[in-house]
Amino acid sequence: MTKQLDAYARAGVNIAAGQEAVRLMRDAVRSTHGAEVLSDVGAFGGLYSLAAVQQMQEPVLVATTDGVGTKTMVAAQLQRWDTLGQDLVNHCINDLLVQGAHPLFFLDYIAAPVLQPEVVAALVKGMAVACRTAQCALLGGETAEMPDIYAPDQLDLVGTMVGVVERSMIIDGSRIQAGDMLLGLPSTGLHTNGYTLARHVLAELDWTEPYRILGDTTLAEALLAVHRSYLDPVQKLLRAGIDIHGMAHITGGGVVDNLPRILPNGVQAIIRRGTWREPPIFGLIQQRGQLSQHELFHTFNMGLGMILVVPPGHATRALATLTVDLSVVGEVVKGNAGVIIA
């Protein structure tokens, strides 16, 4: 047996490192488990009781899978791994949320050419922080060491989340109509999209130096700002009786690609630039890359992490419910042009 393990290690796979990673992350994973989780860390599959879901009239499961893109390369360059796990979980939460769903459980996939147990543990601990905040179980995952697939000093990070929504409460954009108002919830920065372009145009700058344009924040802090979860503010709006016709999580493809995904035929969205605060990191990227407005809004969220569509009569109530966290950023009109940035 020892010879087999030694041979595998010589080929580039260290089984002991994977076992050490599990040991280091075990307590963090268990901290997300409630009575509904029936399995422990290390099981072949996670067991999750649906007893609570049975109390719903017509529960619908909602599932999503996503990653954090080349934000992993920023973390690798800076050797900062404490935020990516939160990024991944929050991204998935928002993807479920746009359909009105609440997260139930999350599973992760971490792959690297060489597993470093401390790095894996830092990633999983970040996931656990975000899962606990959302009352979502970190049910399981996979760590894979594949030296022949991944580049040295890099890793891939992917997650899958399952949530639930009452069928009568599904939000799918079908009720959006001309006259509806667009409300924006602010982002913390790039979130988890646009990093390939951002890294390219910012490559020659010192990422550890504070910049006046960033409010004396370093590029490292601006680029690694945690992808925000919108679960709490959206739930507050729903509890306040705000009739949300649609929600768009602004991810890859920016505002230009994501908002049209929820618009029915015959309407288009007008986004009025200047009605919300754009994080200064986008101004720096535009300046360094000499990017057009279309390129910016087709790549980045531009400070709008989530866009909500509500009837005009509900906009004022929504603003009163989230007094410092919401802006009217545009409206829905008749047409078929997708998104117009005015």
C-alpha positions in Angstrom: 0.0 0.0 0.0 2.9 2.4 0.9 4.5 1.8 -2.5 1.2 2.6 -4.3 0.9 5.9 -2.3 4.5 6.8 -3.0 4.0 6.1 -6.7 0.9 8.3 -6.8 2.8 11.1 -5.0 5.6 10.8 -7.5 3.1 11.2 -10.3 2.0 14.5 -8.7 -1.0 13.6 -6.5 -0.6 13.9 -2.7 -3.4 12.0 -1.0 -2.2 13.1 2.5 -2.6 16.8 1.5 -6.3 16.1 0.6 -6.9 14.4 4.0 -5.2 17.3 5.8 -7.4 19.8 4.0 -10.5 17.9 5.1 -9.2 18.0 8.7 -8.6 21.7 8.6 -12.0 22.5 7.2 -14.2 20.1 9.2 -15.2 22.4 12.0 -16.1 25.2 9.6 -18.3 22.9 7.5 -20.0 21.5 10.6 -20.8 25.0 11.8 -23.3 25.4 8.9 -25.2 22.3 9.7 -28.6 22.3 11.4 -30.9 19.4 12.3 -31.9 19.1 8.6 -28.4 17.9 7.7 -28.2 14.1 8.2 -24.7 13.4 7.1 -21.2 14.4 8.3 -18.1 15.7 6.6 -16.6 13.0 4.4 -19.7 11.2 3.4 -20.0 10.0 -0.2 -23.1 12.2 -0.5 -24.7 14.9 1.6 -28.1 14.0 3.2 -30.6 16.9 3.6 -34.0 16.5 5.2 -36.9 18.1 3.3 -39.3 17.9 6.3 -39.5 21.8 6.5 -40.2 22.0 2.8 -43.2 19.7 3.2 -45.0 22.5 5.0 -45.1 24.5 1.8 -48.1 24.2 -0.5 -46.2 23.6 -3.7 -42.4 23.8 -3.2 -40.2 24.3 -6.2 -36.5 23.5 -6.1 -34.2 26.0 -7.8 -30.6 25.0 -8.6 -27.6 27.0 -9.9 -23.9 26.4 -10.6 -21.2 29.0 -11.0 -17.6 30.0 -10.3 -15.5 33.0 -9.5 -13.7 33.2 -12.8 -10.2 34.6 -12.9 -10.6 36.4 -9.6 -8.7 33.3 -8.4 -5.7 34.7 -10.2 -5.9 37.9 -8.3 -6.1 36.0 -5.0 -3.1 33.8 -6.1 -1.0 36.9 -7.0 -1.8 38.5 -3.7 -1.8 35.2 -1.7 -5.2 36.2 -0.2 -7.6 33.3 0.0 -10.0 34.5 2.7 -12.6 36.1 0.5 -13.1 33.8 -2.5 -15.3 31.4 -0.6 -17.7 34.1 0.4 -17.7 35.4 -3.2 -18.7 32.0 -4.5 -21.5 31.4 -2.1 -23.0 34.9 -2.4 -22.9 34.7 -6.2 -25.0 31.5 -6.1 -27.3 33.0 -3.5 -28.1 35.9 -5.8 -28.7 33.6 -8.7 -31.4 31.8 -6.7 -32.7 34.9 -5.2 -33.7 36.5 -8.6 -36.4 33.8 -8.8 -37.6 34.4 -5.3 -35.8 31.3 -3.8 -34.2 30.9 -0.5 -31.0 28.8 -0.3 -31.1 25.3 1.3 -27.6 23.8 0.7 -24.3 24.4 -1.1 -21.6 22.2 -2.5 -18.2 23.3 -3.7 -15.5 22.1 -6.1 -11.9 23.1 -5.6 -9.3 21.9 -8.2 -5.6 22.7 -8.3 -2.3 21.3 -9.7 -1.1 20.8 -6.1 -3.4 20.9 -3.1 -2.3 23.2 -0.3 -4.4 22.3 2.7 -4.1 25.8 4.3 -5.4 27.4 1.1 -8.3 24.9 0.7 -9.2 25.4 4.4 -9.2 29.2 3.9 -11.5 28.9 0.9 -13.9 26.6 2.7 -13.9 28.8 5.9 -15.0 31.7 3.7 -17.8 29.6 2.3 -18.9 28.6 5.8 -19.1 32.3 6.8 -21.4 33.1 3.9 -23.5 29.9 4.4 -24.0 30.6 8.1 -25.1 34.2 7.3 -27.7 32.9 4.8 -28.7 29.9 7.0 -27.6 27.6 4.2 -25.9 24.3 4.8 -22.4 23.6 3.4 -23.4 20.1 2.6 -20.4 18.7 0.8 -17.8 19.2 -1.9 -14.8 17.9 -3.7 -11.1 18.8 -3.7 -9.2 17.5 -6.7 -5.4 17.5 -7.3 -4.8 17.5 -11.1 -1.2 18.6 -12.0 -1.7 17.7 -15.7 -4.8 19.9 -16.1 -4.2 23.1 -14.1 -1.4 25.6 -14.4 1.1 25.9 -11.6 0.1 28.2 -8.6 -3.5 28.4 -9.9 -6.8 26.8 -8.9 -10.4 26.6 -10.0 -13.3 27.3 -7.7 -16.9 26.3 -8.5 -20.1 25.9 -6.4 -23.6 24.5 -6.7 -26.5 25.7 -4.7 -30.1 24.4 -4.3 -32.9 26.5 -2.9 -36.6 26.5 -2.7 -39.5 28.8 -3.5 -43.3 28.5 -3.3 -44.5 28.1 -6.8 -47.0 30.9 -6.4 -44.1 33.2 -5.3 -41.7 32.5 -8.3 -40.4 35.8 -9.7 -39.6 35.3 -13.4 -40.1 38.7 -15.1 -43.3 37.8 -16.9 -45.2 40.6 -15.2 -42.8 43.3 -16.2 -44.5 46.0 -18.2 -43.9 49.5 -19.6 -44.0 52.1 -16.8 -42.3 49.8 -14.2 -39.4 51.4 -12.3 -35.8 50.0 -12.1 -34.3 50.0 -8.7 -30.6 49.3 -8.1 -28.9 47.7 -5.2 -25.2 48.7 -5.0 -22.3 46.4 -5.6 -19.0 46.3 -3.7 -17.0 46.4 -6.9 -16.4 43.9 -9.6 -17.9 41.1 -7.6 -16.8 38.0 -9.6 -16.9 39.1 -13.2 -14.7 41.1 -15.6 -11.4 40.1 -14.0 -9.7 39.0 -17.2 -10.1 42.5 -18.6 -9.4 44.3 -15.2 -6.2 42.3 -14.7 -5.0 43.1 -18.2 -5.5 46.9 -18.0 -4.3 47.2 -14.4 -1.3 44.8 -14.7 1.4 47.5 -14.7 0.1 49.2 -11.5 1.2 48.4 -7.9 -1.7 46.6 -6.4 -0.5 47.1 -2.8 -0.2 50.9 -3.1 -3.2 53.1 -2.0 -4.6 55.3 -4.8 -6.3 58.6 -4.4 -8.9 57.7 -7.1 -9.8 54.7 -5.0 -10.3 56.8 -1.9 -6.8 55.8 -0.6 -7.7 52.1 -0.9 -5.2 49.7 -2.5 -6.0 48.0 -5.7 -5.7 44.7 -3.9 -8.6 45.6 -1.5 -10.7 47.0 -4.4 -10.2 43.9 -6.5 -10.8 41.4 -3.7 -13.9 43.2 -2.3 -16.4 40.4 -1.4 -19.2 39.7 -3.8 -22.3 41.0 -2.0 -25.3 38.8 -1.1 -28.6 40.6 -1.6 -30.6 38.0 0.4 -31.3 40.3 3.3 -32.4 43.5 1.5 -34.6 41.6 -1.0 -36.3 39.7 1.8 -36.9 43.0 3.7 -38.6 44.4 0.5 -40.7 41.3 0.1 -41.7 41.3 3.8 -42.7 45.0 3.4 -45.2 43.9 0.6 -43.2 45.3 -2.3 -44.4 43.7 -5.5 -41.2 42.7 -7.3 -41.9 42.0 -11.0 -38.4 40.9 -11.8 -34.8 40.8 -10.6 -31.5 40.7 -12.5 -28.2 39.7 -10.9 -25.6 41.6 -12.8 -22.8 39.1 -13.5 -20.9 38.1 -16.7 -22.0 40.3 -19.6 -22.7 43.3 -17.3 -25.9 45.3 -17.3 -26.2 45.0 -21.1 -26.5 41.2 -21.2 -28.2 40.4 -17.8 -31.1 42.8 -17.6 -32.7 41.7 -20.9 -32.8 38.1 -19.6 -35.8 39.0 -17.5 -37.6 41.4 -19.9 -40.6 40.1 -21.8 -41.2 40.8 -25.4 -42.2 44.4 -26.3 -40.4 46.2 -23.6 -36.9 47.6 -23.0 -35.0 49.1 -20.1 -33.5 52.6 -19.9 -30.7 52.9 -17.4 -29.9 56.5 -16.4 -26.2 56.8 -15.6 -25.5 59.1 -12.7 -28.5 58.0 -10.6 -26.3 55.7 -8.4 -22.7 55.8 -7.1 -20.2 53.9 -9.3 -17.3 52.4 -7.3 -14.2 54.3 -8.3 -12.5 51.0 -9.4 -14.5 51.2 -12.6 -13.3 54.7 -13.4 -9.7 53.6 -13.0 -10.3 50.6 -15.3 -12.0 52.8 -17.9 -9.1 55.3 -17.7 -6.3 52.7 -18.0 -8.1 50.7 -20.7 -9.6 53.6 -22.6 -12.9 51.8 -22.6 -16.1 53.0 -24.1 -19.3 53.2 -22.1 -20.7 50.2 -24.0 -17.6 48.2 -23.2 -17.9 49.1 -19.5 -21.6 48.2 -19.2 -21.2 45.0 -21.3 -18.4 43.7 -19.0 -19.0 45.0 -15.5 -21.9 45.6 -13.1 -20.8 49.3 -12.8 -22.0 49.5 -9.2 -25.3 47.8 -9.8 -25.1 44.4 -8.3 -28.8 43.7 -8.5 -31.5 45.5 -10.5 -35.1 45.1 -9.3 -38.2 45.9 -11.4 -41.3 47.2 -9.4 -44.5 48.9 -10.3 -44.3 52.7 -10.1 -46.6 52.8 -7.1 -44.2 50.6 -5.1 -40.9 52.4 -5.8 -41.4 55.0 -3.1 -42.3 52.4 -0.5 -39.3 50.4 -1.5 -37.0 53.4 -1.1 -38.5 54.0 2.3 -37.9 50.4 3.3 -34.2 50.5 2.3 -33.4 54.1 3.0 -29.7 54.1 2.2 -29.3 51.0 0.0 -31.5 51.6 -3.0 -31.7 54.0 -5.9 -34.1 54.6 -8.8 -31.8 53.9 -11.8 -34.2 53.8 -14.7 -37.5 52.6 -16.1 -39.2 50.1 -18.4 -40.6 51.5 -21.7 -42.1 49.9 -24.8 -39.6 48.7 -27.3 -37.3 45.8 -28.2 -33.8 47.3 -27.8 -32.9 45.5 -24.7 -31.0 48.0 -22.5 -30.3 51.7 -23.3 -27.7 53.5 -21.2 -28.8 57.1 -21.1 
